[in-house]
Amino acid sequence: MKPIKQARNGNGNQALSGLAFSAFRRTGRLVLPATIATIISWVICQLGLFEIGRTCEAVWIRDTSPKPGPGITGSIRLLLTNLFTTWTTGFNVYDKNQWTFPFLLKGSMLIFITLLATVRIHSNYRILVFLGLYAFNWAGGDPMLGMNIYFGALLAELSNRLPSPSMTPQRNPFIRAMSGIALLLGLHVSGYPEVSPEWTAWSQNLAQIGQLIFPGKDYWRYWTSIGAQLITLAVVMSPRIQEILSHPAFVWLGSVSLPLYLIHGPLVRSLLAWMLFGWQKPISYYNQDVNGDLMDSWQRRSFPDGWVFCIVLPVFWLILLWTSHLWTTWVEPWCASMTKRIEEVMCGTDTGEKADLPRTNGCHGEKGERPRSNGFLNQV
């Protein structure tokens, strides 16, 4: 939003400088929290606190609860391997929820590169570029990353162009109706199931539409992305929805959304598993071959009664929100401080945004000169 506003106001140099430093900081603000969360989950695993989760009836908890590593050296090797594979393949045995982080980082870099290439062109042509990239990713089979990234950029551009107050729903019944339709339609199509859409008529109808308009067979990826985009469009078009979402409670939830995502996995597999299943004795099961010889055996802890969930889940949610708040209070400022310190060392400035343009030789030339020749910025 900020680079687009600066570009529209004729501050192209500031927009370019802001993009350069934002791209630099984005990596640290994603990698550092994910690394800390993985280390915490690794410590919990080595202490054996996932063992109850590994024997419970809850499939997701059981399948995402890893075993402790083989000794100190082997455990440290596994930790380093998973810290690396988180960003290469999206696999992290200690926190499988982090499969989304490579997409977040790639999406950030895509939008930074696109804005860098289009920040100096007229806003009308920038909209055409965003539309073209959206259509390209639609046809190229990238609904989860490319389509969402460029739809967000398109909304950011359009939100700066909407006149006020004539385009608000209070003044324009058509816009009010369109925001309601977008919201309802988005909720409808985002519920498209990943498997077995033929079980219900509404999802079967969406599957038939998907055959006509989507490449490939992953219709659920397209429908869920389009649903999220329609819901976002409804929010942008409706001041009433914006007012509701601007309530301090929702604003606070938004401020802890990243730590909530990072922390909930380890806590569910350890604390919640203990609260729900830890007080039960495991039941042993085994398989035998045709001769009656033991093939394998395992243990399971069954689900508790419904009243246990009614008591445990609210308590767990309070603990989860409290720990997310602590993360926001202590861990995120530390990550921001470390990112800023790395920036100061590598860029040689306390506040990089004071510079008009990204410099040569890293972030600044030895004497602070701008590039003199054959650079894109000098030719525009």
LINFEN-V64594 format. One line per field, one symbol per residue. phi: phi as a letter, one per 30 degrees, with the letter a starting at -180 (. if undefined). psi: psi as a letter, one per 40 degrees, with the letter a starting at -180 (. if undefined). A space follows every 50 residues. Layout:
phi = ???
psi = ???
//
This chain:
phi = .ddddddddicddddddddddddddddddcdddddddddddddedddidc ddddcddddddddccdddddiddddddddddddddecccicbddaddddd dedddddddddddddddcdcddddddddddddddddddddibddcddddd ddddddddddcddbcdcdedcbddddddddddddddddddddddbhdddb ddddddddddddccdicddddddddddddddddddddcddddddddeedd dddddcdddddddddedddcdddddccddcddcdbacbddciddcababb cddddddddddddddddddddddddddddcddddddddddddddddciad beddddbdcdhjcbddciddecbhcdddcd
psi = ddddddddeegdddddddddddddddddedddddddddddddddddeeee dddeeiehddddeehiiiigidddddddddddddededeehhdegeeede dddddddddddddddddedeiidddddddddddddddddefgddcddddd dddddddddeehihedeidddhdddddddddddddddddeehidifeedi ddddddddddddeiiaegddddddddddddddddddehddddddeeiddd dddddeddddddddddddecddddddedeihihhiiiiadeeihdiiiii hiiiidddddddddddddddddddddddddddddddddddddddddefid gdedidiiiifbdiideeiihdifiddee.
//
